[in-house]
């Protein structure tokens, strides 16, 4: 299969797919290596085709049917990842991405597109199987998620769930940090 013909076939597969398509599946259909597919995907993206990567494979980026989007700044360790993501999807949210800020590289983003507990489980299984570190491991657990929801009420439910879980992060002022460090032990009063 020639290069242009193969990229056309990849695009057809993505348009017809009802779920993400893995690079391995594309490679088998096109009778090439998975690495060739990775290069073809890069060329499709460079030409303006909105192909995104998810933990389950490649898909075309859809126009979101969700009416509300919000970024949540979070901080927690790896032990709360599953609870955090489930809190979002259980309350009607879709986790589009995870973004961290790196001192040298600036903002680093991982596309997630998690819509259900099943998506969360597949993502976590892939992370465990590959032993890949969480992006937030390079930022002391601080990260953002772009979340979409159908209604403002759903978004508020997501916010409340994250607050209850204790993962929302608000950077404290220097004065507040000083007070916390110098607060006397005992009854907790100042």
Secondary structure, DSSP 8 states (H G I E B T S, - for coil): --HHHHHHHHHHHHHH-SS-B-HHHHHHHHTS-HHHHHHHHHHHHHTT--EEEETTEEEE------SEEEEEEEE--GGGHHHHHHHHHHTTEEEEEEEEEETTTEEEEEEEEE-SHHHHHHHHHHHHHHT---GGGGTTTEEEEEEEESSHHHHHHHHHHHHHHT-B-----HHHHHHHHH--SSS---
